């Protein structure tokens, strides 16, 4: 750890208590170490997890908290041992900024399952300093957790891919949900769900959006290109669609019954849970036994997978639908996010708020 004189001075927006309200803050981050990349943040997406963390909904929030884990920007400085990155490179940072590098998941390039993973914010760096996220003009990140953003991807629309995008892409690849012509259902049409539709279509799947909101049918079909729409509150529709799907991607982050959705799966069908639900989910065991169905879960994706996903997005022209906002709209955006009033991801234009590089005092 460097001396106080060599620390980088950063400006951002932080919550100071469980109200979740953010306000300007100045703080320091470590000097650029041998393996570090200093990133000038240009854009940062807003995830539902940010809302929960800022408000201490998970009971483990530490304040002051600078949130944001869907970060894109430019390399401002690299450490002497950094390879593959140079000043001016387009880069991104997702949910993690550290892991142990020695456990089984890490050795298999699945560092997101490392028991010692380090979150991008609301965590502690190996040097004992807090981690701070992308609601700021600069971040300092170990090179192992920095991603190159392809030139063909806009930095603003690319930011949510680093969480919402990879959260869907990783399980689709792992569970073999990529065979053209197979039938895929997507439950929930939010930030993660709409990326599920986009990736499923890019893989050539027949896509059905499943929602409790009839108003989302036109959006699902006409904007996102879904092939079908199921209103989950309509029992006749759901019964008619029994055993009509090979896969279901469940993105709902609140308590909900699983049995109505399991009934939609054909034999050997797979239901993949991606939403973090605060209470136990229940199902009748016969609904999986009698169809040899699978219920599984998945958590974001690895750095390797995320890099692959970004290139896939360029190849298939996939991007996140976003609403770009300015930093002074952060608190209002959180209130709208709470009501799911966003189509489909808020992205903060951090670059417009700042112009200069942080100076080491």
N, C-alpha and C positions, 0 to 999 in steps of 0.2 A: 504494500500500500504506500502510495506516494505521500509526500508532505502536503500540508494544507495549501502551500503556495502553488502546487502543481495540479490541484483539483480543477475540474471543469465546472464553471458556473452556468447553471441552466435555469431557464424560465419555463413555467408551465401552469397548469391548473390542477388544484388538489381539493379533495374533500377533507374536512377537518373533523367531522363527526358523522354519526349515522343518519343525519338529515340527507346526506348524499349531495348536498349543494357544493358546487365547485367554485373556487375563486383563485385569482392569480397567486402564484407562489414562486419564490426563488430558492434554489437549493444547489448543492454540489454533488457531483458524481466523481468516481475515481479517475485518476489520470489514465491516459491511453496506455495500457500495458502491452507487453510483447504480442499477445494473441487477441488484442481487442480491436474493434472497429468503432470509431466514433461516427454516428449517423446524424445527419441533419434531417429532421423529420419534416416531411411535406404534407403527408396525409395520415389520418388515423381513423379506422372504422370504429363504430360503437356497437358492442355486443350486449345481449341481455345479461351476460355474466358481469359486465361492467356495472350495470345498474344494481345487481344484487350485491356485488362487492362494495360499492360505494355506500350502500345503505346497511351494510353488515347483516344481510339476510342469511348468510352462512355462519355467522357468529364468530368469524376469525379475522375480521378486518382490522388493519393497523393504520392509524392516522398520524400525520397527513398522508393521504393516498393519491398518487398520480396514476390514474388508470390508463387503459388503452393497450390492446394486444393485437391489433391489426394495423401494423405500421409499415409505411413505405416512405422512402426518402433517398438521399444521396450520401455516399461516403464522404466524410469530411476529413478523416485522418485514419491511418492504419498503424498498428504496432509493428515492430521490426520483424516479427516472425509470422506475420499474416501473409497467407498465400491465396491468390485467387481474387483478391479485392484490391482496388486502388481508388485514389481520390476521384470523386465524380461518378462512380458506378451507381447505377440504379439498384437499390436493395430493399429488402423487407425483413420484418421480424414478426413472428407469430406469438403463440401463447407461452413459449418456454425460452429461457435464456441460459439454462444450465442443466447438467445431469452428472452422474458420477463417472461415466465413461468406462466403468469396469464390470457392471452387473450384466446378467444375461440379456435383458432387453437392450441395453446400450450396445452390447457386442453384436446384436442382431439388427442394428440400425432401427431400433424401435424405442428410442430414448424417451418417448412420451409416457412409457410405462415404467420408467425408472423410479424406484421408491424414493430417490433423493433428487428428483427433478426440481428445478428452480423456476418458479413462475415469473413472468415478465414484470409483474408488479405485485405489491403486497406480499413480498417474500424477502429473503435475506441472501445477498451475494456471498460467495466464499470468503470475501474479505471482511464480512461482518456488516457491510453497509446495506441499507434497504434497497430493494429493486424498485425502479420507477418506470412507468410505461410511456405510451406515445402521446399523451396529452401534454406535450412539452416540445420545445424546439430542438432538443438534442437527446440522444440516448447513447450509452456506451454498452457494447454487447460483445461477448466472446465470438470469434469468427465462426465457430462450429454451429452457431445458431442464427447466422445471417444468411439470407437467401438472395440470389441475383434475380432481379425482375427482368424478364425479356423485354427488349425494346418495343415490341409490338403490343405490349399490354399497357394501357394508361395507368399511371400510378394511383390515381384516385379509385378507379374501379377494381384495381388489383388488390387493394388493401384488405377487403373482406374475404378474399380468397384464402388468406393466411389463417383464418379460423373457420368461418362458415363454409368456405369451399372445401378445404381439406377434411373437415369433419364428415362430409359426405363422400368425397372421392376415395378416401382410404378404405372404408368398409366395402364400398362397391367393388374395388379391386380385390380386396382380401377374400371376400365371400363369393367371388365369381359372378358378380352381377353386371356382366359386361357382354353377354352373348346377344347379338342382334336378334330382335323378334321376341325375346322373352318379355314377360309382362310384369311391370313394376308399379307398385302403389306408393304414393308419398302422402303421409299424414301430416297436415299442417303446412301452411303456405307463408311462412315467415322468412327470415334471413337465411336460415339453413335449408328450409323446405324448398324455396324457390331455386336454390342451387342444386338440390336433389333432382328437381324436374329438368334443369338444364343439363346436368351431367348424364342423367338417364337417357335423354334424347340424343345427346352426343354419342353415347354408346350404342344407339340404335334400338333402344327398348321401346315397347309400347307402354305409355305412361298414363296412369290414372291418379288424379289428385283427389284426396279424401279429406273433406273439411266439414266443420259444423256450420259454416257460413255460406249460404246459397249465393250471396253477392260475389263470392270469389270465382264463380264458374267462368264468367267471361274472361277474367284476368288469366285464369289457368289455361284456358283453351286458346284465346286469341293473342295474348301477349307472350306467354311462356311456351305455347305449343303443345300442351298436354293433349293426349288423344281422347281422354274420357274424364268425367267428373262424377264423384260419388258424394252425396250428402249423407254424412254418417248418422244424422238424426232421423233419416227416412228409412224405416224398417223394411219397406217393400223394396227399395233400391238396394239395400244391403243384402237382403235375402236373395234377390235376383243375381247378385254379383258373387254369390258363394263359390268358392274354389276357382275363382277366375284369375288369380294372381300368383306369380312365381316368387316375387319378393315384395316386401313392404319396408319402407324407410320411415321410421317413427321419429319425428322431430319435436313432438309436443313436450314441453318442459313442466307440465302440471299433471296432477293425478288424473288418470283416465282408465276406463276398463279396457283390457286387452282382448277379451273373448270375441267381441264383434269383429275385430280386425283379423284375429286368427282364423275365423270362419271364411274369410276371403281368400285364404291361401290354399293353393292346390297341394297335392301330395308332395312332400319334400320341400315345401315352401319355407322361406326364411323371413322372419321379422327381426329387423335390426333396430335396436333402441339407441337413439342419439341424444335425446333430451335428458337433462339432469332433473329428475323428479324428486321433490323433497320428502315424499312419503312412499311406502311400499306399493308396488303394483301387484294385482292379483289376476289369476286366470284359472280356469278349470283344466286340470291336467289332461282330461280326455281330448281336449281340443288340440293338444300337440301330439299325444300318443297315437290317436287314431288316424292322423295324417302324416306321421313321421315328420312333423314340422319342427323348426328350430327357432328359438328365441335367443338372440345374442346382443351384445353391446359393442360399442367402439368409441374410442376417445381420440379426438383430433387426428393427427398423423405425424409421421416422422419427417425430419428435414429432407431425407432422401425422397420420400413420397411427395412432399410438398413441391420440391423442385421439379419432379416428374409431372405433377399436376399443372404447374405453371406453364410448362411447355405444351402439355395437352390442350390447355386453354387457348394458346396461340394457334395450334394446329386446327382446332375445331371451332375457333372464334367464340369461345365461351367467356362471359364476364358477368360480374354481379351487377344487378340493377340497384343504383344508389341514389340517394338525395344528399348532395354536397351542402354542408352548412359551414358557417363561420364560427370561430371560437366563442364569440359572445352569445351564441345560441345554444351552448352546451346544456345549460340547465333546463331550457325549454325542451330540448330534444329528449332529455331523460324522461320528462313528463309524458311526452308523446310516445316514447318507446314503451312506457308502462302500459299504455292503452293499445299497443301494437299499431300505432298510427304512423307507419313508415313503410315505404315501398322501395326496396326491401331492407336497405341498410343505410343508416346515417354514416357519412364520412366527413370528418372535420378537416377543413383546409387549414392545416397548421402553418404551412409556409407563408400564407398571406399575413399572418400575425407577427412574423419575425423576419428580420433581414440579415442579421450579422451572426458570425460564428462566436460561440462562447469563448471568453478570454480567460486564460489561466492567470490568476492574480500573482 
